[in-house]
Amino acid sequence: MVSVSNISKVYGKEAVKAVDQVSFSVESGELFGLIGPDGAGKTSIFRMLATLLLPDGGSAVVNGYDIVKDYARIRATVGYMPGKFSLYPDLTVEENLDFFATLFGTTVAENEPLIHDIYVQIAPFAKRRAEKLSGGMKQKLALCCALVHQPTVLFLDEPTTGVDPVSRKEFWEMLKRLKTRGITILVSTPYMDEAALCDRIALIQQGRILSVDTPEHIRNAYPVPLYAVRAGNMPALLKQLRSCGFVQDSYSFGEYVHVTFGGTEQPEGGLASWLSQQGLQEVEVMPVAATIEDCFIRLLKQ
């Protein structure tokens, strides 16, 4: 449904490469995630695929249509939800939906079965202006507007940024239900925990793809044993780990520090003893499974 080949985008007189020869493909009915921090190039990629930006190199096809030559056909068959709330704030929920349906030559009633599960949650606020909605309700309204013409491909640019955890969970449940209807969904997010909810993901940083695979395969490909370390004085722990000769890498990870060792032997017992000798107390060292974030950090450092 989506095929991207060496697509690039350059901005400004400084010729900053926001997207640098990115390639990936998305199968029909797939939930595909573009995972990376702010400034990684996610929004530029989505805007090019939605025909809102012209690429400076490479090519891409959406629904069998070229994003440059066939932009009008693409716009008629895709839904796009930008990262920033972009509906009309002075229109009500009902008016926004009617407006977007009219743009595509359809009606809300005609497409109600597709948006029903989402719309019932905002229906009590149908007469409320969009600007008066909560963050989670704005998100649901924007998704309804993106779906009102029954698109075959849906682009969602950081849809859960700034949304509370409950609304985030509800939103991903909605995406799962939409996927069962055969809609191909591309979603971008800076949240690594959301990567596990996708069928496949592309890890991206500074406009370049680091890896494309299923979340499980990316985690299983982590090449070395990983350990979580904790002590009573965490700043001192970080300082000592960075000076330890047999520690290959260390970085803060929640309430722990994640550590890998150099060489073939994994001296976790030796590390605990060594840290105690440096005056650290309540030292704890345990093996852990690599997360998507661990894999992302390792790929960055490579």
N, C-alpha and C positions, 0 to 999 in steps of 0.2 A: 504493500500500500504506500510506503514511503521509502524512497531510495536516495541517499545523499552521497555524492561523489566529489571529494576534494573541494568542498565548498569553502570559500573564504570571504571575509568582510574586513575592510580597512576603514578607519575613521581619522579625520582631521589632517592638518598639514604635516603632523608628525608621523603620519602613516602607521598608526597603532593598529596592530593586527588583533582584532577582537575575536575573529574566527580564523583559524589557520589550517586549511586543507583538511577539513573534517569529513569523514566518511562513515556511514552506518546505514543499515536498512531495518525496516520494521515490517513484520508480517501482518496480514489481515487478522483482525480480532485480537491483536497483542496489546498488552499494557506495558509500554516501554518508558523507562525513566532516564532522564538526563540529569545526572547527579554531580553537583559541584558548588563551590562557594560563590558569593556575589562577585561579579566581574569575570567569571569563567567563560562567558560567551553564550550562555544558555538562551537568554532573551533574543540576542541577535540571530541565533539559529532559528528559533521559533518564528521570528518576524519574517525571515526570508522564506521559510516554508509556508507561511500564511500569506505570502506575496505582498507584504507590507514594506519590505526592503529588497533592493536589488543586490544580488551577490556580486562581488568583485572578482570572483574566480570560481571555477568548478560548476557543477550542475546538480539539480535535484528534481525528482519526480514525485508528485503526490496524486494518488488515484489514477496513475497513468498519464498525468498531465505535467508538462514542463512548467516550473515555477515562474519562468520569464515569459514564454510564448503563450501559455494557456492560463494566465492569472485569473481571468474572468470565470473560467470553468472551475478552477480550484476554489475560488471564493464561494461559489454556489454549493459546494459539496463538503466544505470543512467548517468546523466550529472553532473559534479562537477565544480563549479567556486570558487576557493579559494579567500580568502580576499586580498592577495597580488597578483599583476599582475604577472602571471607566464608563459605567452606565450614567444615565442622566439623573443627577441628584435631586432635581426639582420635580421629577415625574414620580408617580407612585409605582409600587411594585407591578400592579396591573397594567399601567400605562407603558412602562418599560417593556414588558413582555409583548403587548400588542404592537408596539412600535417596531421591535425587532422582527416579529412575525411578518408584519407588513412589508418590511424591507426585502424579505425573501418570497414575497407573493403567496404567503400562507396565512393561517390563523392559529391561535393558541389551541382552540378546540380541536382542530384537525390533527394536531400533534400531541394532544394531551396524554395519550397512553405512554409516550416516551418519557415525559417529564413528570408524570403523576407522583411517583415516589418522592421526588424532591419538592414539587410544588405544594403538596399537602402540608409541608412543614412551614412554608411561608404564606400560605393562603390566609391565615388569620390576620396578616398584615397587608393584605392586598391594597388597601386604601392609604397605606402609609407611604410617605415620600422615601425614596431610596436613601437619602442622606441621613434619615433618622433610624435606619436599621443598624443592628449590631454587626460586628465583623463577620460572624458566622452566617448571619442571614444575608448579608451582602454577597457573600461567597456563593450561597445557594441560588440567589437571584441571578447572579452572573452566569452560573452554570446553566440555569434554565434558559436564559437568553441565548447562550451558545448552542443549545440543543434544540431550540424551538423549530428549526427547519429540517430536523432529522439528518444531521451530517453523518458521513461515513467515517471521517477522521476527525478527532478532537484534539486540539492543542491547548494544554493547560500550563501556563507559565507561572510557576511558584504559587499555586492556588492556596496553599495552607500557611504561607508566611504571615506572621503576626496574628494567627488565629489560635484560640485557646485549645488545649489538648483534647477536650471532648469534641469540639467541632472538627478538629483534624481527623479524629477517629471516624466520625460520622461521614466525613467527606470521602475517605477511602472506602468505606462501605458502599457509598453511592457509586464510586468508580467500578467496584467489583460487579455491581448489578448492571451497570451500563455495558460492561465487557460481555456479559452473558447475552446481550442483544446483538453482538457482532460488531460493535463500534470499535474501531482501532483508536487507542488512546496513547498520546505522547504527553508525558507530564515532566516538568522540570522541578527540582527542589534542592535546597541547600542542606536538607535534613537527611543525614545518612541512615537514620533508622527507617525512613520511608522507602529506602532502596529495596529492602527485603519484601516489600509489598508489590513489587513489579515482577513481570515475567522475565524481562531482561533489562539490563541497565548499561549506560555508557558513563564512565567516570571521566569528567572533563575539568581541566584547569588551564588558565591562560590561553583559551581558545583551541586547545589541543585535546584530542581523545587519548586517555591513558589506557583504557581497557573497555571492551564490550563483551559481555557474557551474562549468564544468569547470576543472580546474587550468590547462590550456593557454590557455583563453580569458582567465582572470584574469591570467596572466603576459603574454599578448599585448596586453592592454588597458593595460599600464603606459604612461602618456602621454608620457613624456620620455626622452631618452637617459640611460643610467646608466653611471657610471664607477667603477672600483676604483682606489684610490690607496694607495700604500705609501711609507714612508720609513724611514730608519735609526732615527729617534726618533719612535715612534708617538704618545706623549702630546703632544709638541710639534706634531706634524702635526695632530692633532685641534684643538688650540688655535688654530693658524693658520687652519685651514679655517673655523672658526666666526667668524673675524674678516674673512674674505675677502669683498669686496663682490659679486663675481659668482658666488659659490657660493650656491645656493638652499637646499640641505639637505645634511647630512653626518652619518654615524653609523657606529659600529664594526660591522664585519661580518667575523668571523673574524680573519685576519691582515691584512686590508685595512680601509680606510674607504670606504664607498660614498657617492658624491657625485652630486648633480644641479646643473645650472647654471641661473641665471635668464636670461631673454631667449631669442632664437631661435638665436643662435650658441652653439656649444659649444667654449669656449676651452681644451680640454684641454692643448694645447701651451703656452698662456699660463699655465695653472695650474702646470705643471711648472716653468716659468721663474720664476714669481712665488715659488713655494715655495723654490726654490734661492736666490733673492735674500734670503729670510728666514732663511737659514743652514741649511736642511735639506739633508741629503745622501742619496744613494741613492734619489732620488725616482723613482717609477714611476707612470704614469697610463695606464689602458687601459680601453676600453669593455667592458662585460659585459652579459649578458642578465639581466633582472630575475627573481628567484626569487619564490616565494609569500611568503616572509618580507619581501622588499622591498615587495611589493604590500600586505601587511598593515600595515607601518609607514606607508606613504603614506596608506592609508585612515584609519588612526588619527589622523594629523596633520591630515587634512582635517576 
